[in-house]
Amino acid sequence: MFKHNTLRYAVLVLLAAGALFQALTAEYFGLEILTEILILAMLVLALDIVAGFGGMVSLCHGALMGVGAYAFALLAGQAGIAPVLAMAGAVAFSGGIAWVIGAICARSHGIYFIMATLAFGQMAYSFVFESPVLGGDDGISGIARLDLTQIGVDLNDSRSFALFCLALLAVVYGASVLILRSGLGRSLSGVMHNEQRMRALGLTVWRVKADVFGLSGMIAGLAGALAAQHSMFISPGLLSWTVSGEALVVVILGGLGTLVGPLVGAVAFVVLKHELSAITTYWHLIVGVILIAVVMSRANGIFGWIEARWGARIERRVADATRKQQPDGVASDA
Amino acid sequence: MLETRNLSKSFGAIQVTRNVSLKLERGERRVILGPNGAGKTTLFNLLVGELTPDAGSVHLAGEDVTALPVAKRARRGLSRSYQKNTLFDGLTVEQNLGLAAALYTGHATRLWSDSLAKPEVREIVAEVAEQVNLMPHLHARVSEVSYGVRRQLEVGVALATRPLVLLMDEPTSGVGPEMSKGFHDLLNNLPRDLTLLIIEHDMDLAFDVADTITVLNYGEVVFDGLPEEARGSKLLKEIYLGSWEDA
């Protein structure tokens, strides 16, 4: 079950401080990389909720992100709806699609669940690729960003947009914690540990899985709406299974089922990608080797390794310090 | 409270449950005896809905629940414990009980509150933990506690849903004599209005707890009566080769 500890709080504060510092001081290229990290972080949070806390390893989260991106582009562009409402509509639409996928796939497990979600993802990709209304393989360009000038924020400015994404990521992280600590999240954890027993106790398992998958899809859809505004252009490639695969790599790289880990993974992955791609076009090979090393090490990703190494020690020190501050502790010292 | 009418189930050519008709009154404690392969666990699986019968019906509190899935039967008050521990191993004892209690209180699927922090859930957890002697282990992970404690938890999780009928599949399976004595007390201290159907090989426990005894052999009910009648039954001696009386 999800639980924050001192180390997790510390890493969260460090990540937030680092992102804020970068958003306030970086130049254009740095801001673009930061925004890319923030949007990817949102997608991998969505994936970690279902995969890390529900055992539902999805290969359609890229497609759900794409659904959010296309829905935003259509609602804000062709339908002429106010961008704020278009964003809410995109989030709701991708959540609805995700709920249906979750409900259908809920009865499958393991490799069958993965393949079923992959099939849904590829169906969405093919549909968008062939659809003239959605721009086919040319995609849709000229997507406008939200207009927040009324509150004095110009999102066409890269710095403002990065800060906007950071704020939304913070909200999404908070919402993810609430989901996992809710009755629904606790039941999801029960399902992951023992689905048969949860059913025998009276839980409608498919419904819980579908509900959480839907919520996760809403987050993926929000990431998509932001991605569309970030690049102001979308193409079917956004829905490709490789995007889902990349998100899964990031979650595993960072630490499955930790929420904090995928954020670490998103930073590591995007930084590695940009640094290594400047040196060699074969940068995927190096990322692959790192991923294999992480998996073979049996640590739960980068953050899992950090937590296994220092987590218990930090908790002990915090507990000791707390005990010393209490009157009993003072008495025993004396 | 719980009734089966001509319940039958076959796996291929093998008929494992043959026209089983049982009727348990509210608060009745019935023990099901029978040799290995007699179809006792299959009967449980049919009762809770994990298996679908080929013929016959299951009635809970007067309602025909034969067509209902496992979860719906559980929500109507039919709970079970398993012969092989079926727990949430990565979670604590308290969380195991809490998940079950949250299902009873209706907090298990709520999005805006933590089910395990709800006072009514915590109250049930504390009460059940007291009932099945789990208080000292509440904060331990299931993987860290002894086998005997897990058997107690197995029963506790089933109890935390506040069932009308509790089916217990060999609750003392694999536990030593000391722990087995503890189970005698545990079962005898359960609320008298709770209907119990127990599969048990421990004859002492069976005769200590049971109001009535049903014996299955080759999927068929071959004896249905009071414990004292069961002790004198020649048929039962043949089935069990006289093992418990000789012992």
Interface residues (C-beta under 8 A of the other chain):
Chain A: M1 L178 I179 R181 S182 G183 L184 R186 S187 S189 G190 H193 N194 Q196 R197 M198 R199 A200 L201 G202 L203 T204 V205 R207 V208 D211
Chain B: V48 E50 V70 A71 K72 A74 R75 S79 R80 T86 L87 F88 D89 G90 L91 Q95 G98 L99 A100 A102 L103 Y104 H107 A108 T109 R110 L111 W112 S113 D114 S115 L116 V157 A158 T161
